[in-house]
Amino acid sequence: MRHLIPSYVRVPVLFFIIAGIVEYFVDSGEKAAFIEEPIVLVFLILVLFILIAIEGIVGSIENILYQSLDEEAKARFVEAKNKVPQFNKIKELYKKLLGTKPIEEEGEIILDHNYDGIKELDNNLPPWWLYGFYATIIFGVVYMIRYHVFNADGQYEEYETEYAVALKEIEEYKKNAKDLVDINTVEILTDAADLAAGKKIFEVNCVACHMADGGGGIGPNLADEHWILGGGIKNVFNTISEGGRDGKGMIAWKTSLKPLEMAQVSSYLLTFQGTVPANPKEAEGEIWIEASLENTETGEEVHDVNIEVKKVISDSLETAIDY
């Protein structure tokens, strides 16, 4: 079999098969594996060198063995090397599927039609075509029973089901992938390493405006219960990401900090709540009450609900009450 395929065909085919296998198993994103991972390129070059070396070595060994033979053995070797396999079984199967009669028997199926000496043969349909036709009939019956009698899910239903499963898997993945955190999935981080990282980010970027103890300066006091744009991890994360009030608030940090870093610094600055700064700034914004309610439709908990305490006593009633 080796003699049927020349080396200039065999080597590239084997090389590209190996390269395809490597590309399949190496996760390199949208780029080719040998571009993303230089070690892969080195490996492929080494593989190509080995394949060429093997061809050279085998050819040399074959030549040495040939030179060691006598003339009669050389003749047999050359004959065997040049012998082409007949593939008789494959040919018989091909003729059977083709369903044509041998040339010497075509006289039995010649029709009376004659067009300028051109005659027509009354050949039967090829067996491969008939078997394919019968298969489509069976497929059609099974399809009709499955989807029109038993009402199995069609393509649209399967798509919707798989899409819903994929969305759920994405949400689960986002919960466990801190680097993909956003306003909808962020949660308070309590791990010591995350809080330490948040403290470092706070000291580098936030101390100038909020003071080291969170008492506030140019920026608001982070230790009291009042929040200008809402408290809780989600609102704080959103404020850090998108920035404060237009024209006079904090800049948007989403271009400077990664989502995980914003979650870390958000979690750290919330630790100032309830502490007593050395020089606390006057409270700004509304009182924020951390609450957890349940969605009556989905049954899921809703966090970070902004509950505002409003004055509900009318002015006339207030004057009538003796304080």
GUFIDO-629504 format. One record per residue (C-alpha): z, x, y. Coordinates in nm, 3 decimals, padded with zeros to 5 digits. Each point is the difference from the previous one (the first is absolute). Example, Ala and Ser with C-alpha at 12.3 -4.5 7.8 and 13.67 -1.06 7.14 Angstrom:
<sites>
up, east, north
00.780, 01.230, -00.450
-00.066, 00.137, 00.344
</sites>
This chain:
<sites>
up, east, north
00.000, 00.000, 00.000
00.072, 00.291, 00.235
-00.362, 00.115, -00.022
-00.128, -00.341, 00.114
00.156, 00.034, 00.347
-00.080, 00.317, 00.196
00.285, 00.191, 00.162
-00.127, -00.069, 00.354
00.058, -00.370, -00.073
00.308, 00.029, -00.219
00.208, 00.210, 00.242
-00.046, -00.225, 00.310
00.064, -00.315, -00.205
00.325, 00.136, -00.144
00.104, 00.131, 00.342
-00.052, -00.335, 00.173
00.180, -00.185, -00.280
00.303, 00.226, 00.046
-00.024, -00.034, 00.380
-00.010, -00.379, -00.035
00.309, -00.001, -00.220
00.185, 00.219, 00.251
-00.107, -00.227, 00.287
00.125, -00.305, -00.191
00.346, 00.137, -00.074
00.067, 00.186, 00.328
00.115, -00.236, 00.275
-00.179, 00.130, 00.309
-00.045, -00.319, 00.201
-00.341, -00.055, 00.156
-00.096, 00.368, -00.010
-00.131, 00.184, -00.304
00.267, 00.175, -00.203
-00.152, 00.347, 00.045
00.005, -00.052, 00.381
00.354, -00.137, 00.020
00.145, 00.245, -00.254
-00.152, 00.352, 00.019
00.158, 00.086, -00.336
-00.228, -00.260, -00.159
-00.304, 00.180, 00.141
00.128, 00.328, -00.147
00.050, -00.174, -00.335
-00.353, -00.144, -00.001
-00.154, 00.337, 00.086
00.198, 00.154, -00.286
-00.121, -00.275, -00.236
-00.362, 00.062, 00.101
00.044, 00.373, -00.056
00.152, -00.061, -00.345
-00.284, -00.236, -00.101
-00.261, 00.255, 00.102
00.193, 00.275, -00.178
00.022, -00.207, -00.319
-00.375, -00.061, 00.006
-00.064, 00.372, 00.046
00.242, 00.103, -00.275
-00.132, -00.256, -00.250
-00.358, 00.101, 00.080
00.084, 00.368, -00.050
00.177, -00.065, -00.330
-00.294, -00.209, -00.120
-00.243, 00.279, 00.093
00.210, 00.262, -00.180
00.018, -00.214, -00.314
-00.374, -00.062, 00.017
-00.076, 00.373, 00.020
00.217, 00.061, -00.306
-00.208, -00.235, -00.219
-00.293, 00.101, -00.216
-00.347, -00.134, 00.069
00.026, -00.295, -00.238
00.336, -00.105, 00.142
-00.136, 00.036, 00.353
-00.285, -00.237, -00.087
00.244, -00.258, -00.138
00.220, 00.038, 00.308
-00.291, -00.057, 00.238
-00.116, -00.300, -00.204
00.344, -00.157, 00.004
00.034, 00.071, 00.373
-00.330, -00.168, 00.081
00.055, -00.293, -00.232
00.027, -00.326, 00.192
00.221, -00.276, -00.147
-00.186, -00.317, -00.089
00.273, -00.258, 00.069
-00.148, -00.221, -00.269
00.280, -00.258, -00.001
-00.029, -00.049, 00.374
-00.376, -00.040, -00.028
00.039, -00.258, -00.278
00.250, -00.196, 00.209
-00.233, 00.014, 00.299
-00.294, -00.135, -00.204
00.217, -00.275, -00.143
00.116, -00.112, 00.345
-00.355, 00.022, 00.134
-00.125, -00.237, -00.270
-00.365, 00.108, 00.012
-00.232, 00.030, -00.298
-00.159, 00.333, -00.095
-00.355, 00.058, 00.128
-00.145, -00.041, -00.349
00.152, -00.352, -00.024
-00.101, -00.123, 00.347
-00.302, -00.180, -00.148
00.238, -00.267, -00.134
00.114, -00.105, 00.346
-00.324, 00.024, 00.202
-00.074, -00.327, 00.183
-00.345, -00.150, 00.050
00.009, 00.080, 00.371
-00.253, 00.259, 00.101
-00.041, 00.120, 00.356
-00.287, 00.248, 00.027
00.105, 00.158, -00.326
00.371, -00.008, 00.082
00.191, -00.188, -00.268
00.352, -00.146, 00.013
00.274, 00.060, -00.257
00.236, -00.281, -00.091
00.314, 00.218, -00.005
00.341, -00.156, -00.048
00.259, 00.040, 00.269
00.182, 00.335, -00.038
00.329, -00.035, -00.190
00.192, 00.174, 00.282
-00.122, -00.268, 00.241
00.090, -00.284, -00.240
00.348, 00.144, -00.064
00.056, 00.034, 00.373
-00.113, -00.359, 00.054
00.234, -00.130, -00.272
00.284, 00.202, 00.156
-00.059, -00.165, 00.340
00.013, -00.346, -00.164
00.332, 00.082, -00.166
00.132, 00.143, 00.327
-00.110, -00.313, 00.189
00.178, -00.231, -00.245
00.323, 00.203, 00.014
-00.020, 00.015, 00.380
-00.051, -00.376, 00.032
00.292, -00.082, -00.230
00.232, 00.250, 00.166
-00.070, -00.080, 00.366
-00.131, -00.359, -00.002
00.195, -00.155, -00.287
00.331, 00.188, 00.003
-00.023, 00.075, 00.375
00.093, 00.366, -00.020
00.046, 00.188, 00.326
-00.330, 00.093, 00.161
-00.081, 00.307, 00.206
00.149, -00.141, 00.320
00.328, -00.096, -00.170
00.022, 00.338, -00.170
-00.066, 00.170, 00.330
00.274, -00.197, 00.177
00.247, 00.075, -00.281
-00.079, 00.370, -00.004
00.008, 00.012, 00.381
00.347, -00.158, 00.008
00.125, 00.245, -00.264
-00.150, 00.290, 00.196
00.172, -00.112, 00.322
00.333, -00.023, -00.181
-00.049, 00.348, -00.146
-00.086, 00.136, 00.345
00.317, -00.150, 00.146
00.210, 00.150, -00.281
-00.168, 00.334, 00.055
00.069, -00.013, 00.373
00.367, -00.071, -00.065
00.033, 00.319, -00.202
-00.236, 00.215, 00.211
00.196, 00.100, 00.309
-00.302, 00.157, 00.165
-00.178, -00.338, 00.003
00.285, -00.187, 00.166
-00.090, -00.236, 00.284
00.159, -00.274, 00.210
-00.013, -00.243, -00.292
00.147, 00.225, -00.270
00.242, 00.225, 00.191
00.363, -00.013, -00.109
00.311, 00.185, 00.112
00.020, 00.341, -00.167
00.350, 00.095, -00.113
-00.073, 00.319, -00.188
00.173, 00.302, 00.156
-00.323, 00.202, 00.002
-00.188, -00.274, 00.187
00.278, -00.039, 00.257
00.016, 00.377, 00.048
-00.376, 00.007, 00.059
00.034, -00.292, 00.242
00.275, 00.181, 00.190
-00.220, 00.308, 00.038
-00.289, -00.211, 00.131
00.239, -00.179, 00.238
00.140, 00.326, 00.136
-00.348, 00.139, 00.064
-00.165, -00.308, 00.151
00.261, -00.255, 00.108
00.310, 00.177, 00.135
-00.152, 00.052, 00.345
-00.009, -00.375, 00.063
00.270, -00.143, -00.228
00.258, 00.284, -00.011
00.123, 00.168, -00.317
00.262, -00.271, -00.064
-00.243, -00.285, 00.074
00.182, -00.098, 00.321
-00.323, -00.023, 00.197
-00.133, 00.163, 00.315
-00.355, -00.060, 00.104
-00.025, -00.209, -00.316
00.233, -00.285, -00.099
00.334, 00.025, -00.174
-00.048, 00.001, -00.379
00.365, -00.056, -00.088
00.055, -00.351, 00.140
-00.117, -00.336, -00.134
-00.270, -00.052, 00.263
-00.366, 00.068, -00.070
-00.291, -00.031, 00.242
-00.270, -00.045, -00.265
00.213, -00.119, -00.287
00.231, 00.179, -00.241
-00.010, 00.049, -00.373
-00.206, 00.253, -00.190
-00.331, -00.183, 00.034
00.018, -00.048, 00.375
00.126, 00.353, 00.060
-00.275, 00.143, -00.222
-00.260, -00.207, 00.187
00.134, 00.112, 00.341
-00.014, 00.367, -00.102
-00.347, -00.044, -00.144
-00.159, -00.209, 00.277
00.213, 00.107, 00.296
00.224, -00.191, 00.240
-00.078, -00.227, 00.292
-00.329, 00.059, 00.179
00.029, 00.231, 00.298
00.368, 00.092, -00.035
00.085, 00.017, -00.366
-00.012, 00.268, -00.267
-00.334, 00.147, -00.110
-00.153, -00.094, -00.336
00.099, 00.260, -00.260
-00.244, -00.112, -00.271
-00.244, 00.274, 00.101
00.267, 00.271, -00.022
00.223, -00.110, -00.288
-00.089, -00.103, -00.353
00.111, -00.344, -00.125
00.273, 00.159, -00.213
00.128, 00.199, 00.298
00.013, -00.315, 00.214
00.194, -00.176, -00.276
00.242, 00.294, -00.021
00.070, 00.018, 00.374
00.027, -00.382, 00.017
00.259, 00.001, -00.277
00.191, 00.285, 00.165
00.024, -00.153, 00.347
00.132, -00.323, -00.151
00.304, 00.200, -00.115
00.106, 00.009, 00.368
00.077, -00.372, -00.018
00.374, -00.058, 00.045
00.072, 00.355, 00.119
00.147, 00.087, 00.341
-00.216, 00.242, 00.202
00.158, 00.234, 00.254
-00.186, -00.154, 00.296
-00.153, -00.328, -00.116
-00.273, -00.149, 00.214
00.029, -00.361, 00.112
-00.128, -00.246, -00.258
-00.363, -00.115, 00.027
-00.185, -00.278, -00.175
00.129, -00.277, -00.226
00.278, 00.009, -00.257
-00.147, 00.054, -00.345
00.169, -00.156, -00.303
-00.112, 00.134, -00.338
-00.070, -00.303, -00.219
-00.157, -00.085, -00.333
-00.146, -00.345, -00.053
-00.194, -00.150, -00.287
-00.354, -00.130, 00.034
00.015, -00.360, -00.120
-00.362, 00.013, -00.120
-00.007, 00.330, -00.191
00.371, 00.051, -00.072
-00.022, 00.356, 00.128
00.253, 00.152, 00.236
-00.103, 00.047, 00.363
00.170, 00.295, 00.168
00.040, 00.110, 00.360
00.016, -00.347, 00.149
00.040, 00.004, 00.377
00.283, -00.241, 00.083
00.053, -00.043, 00.372
00.331, -00.138, 00.134
-00.087, -00.246, 00.274
00.207, -00.202, 00.242
-00.005, -00.364, -00.112
00.265, -00.153, 00.232
-00.153, -00.193, 00.286
00.099, 00.082, 00.357
00.162, -00.343, 00.058
00.212, 00.029, -00.312
00.098, 00.358, 00.090
00.138, -00.110, 00.339
00.205, -00.270, -00.166
00.175, 00.242, -00.233
00.311, 00.162, 00.134
-00.010, 00.367, -00.100
</sites>
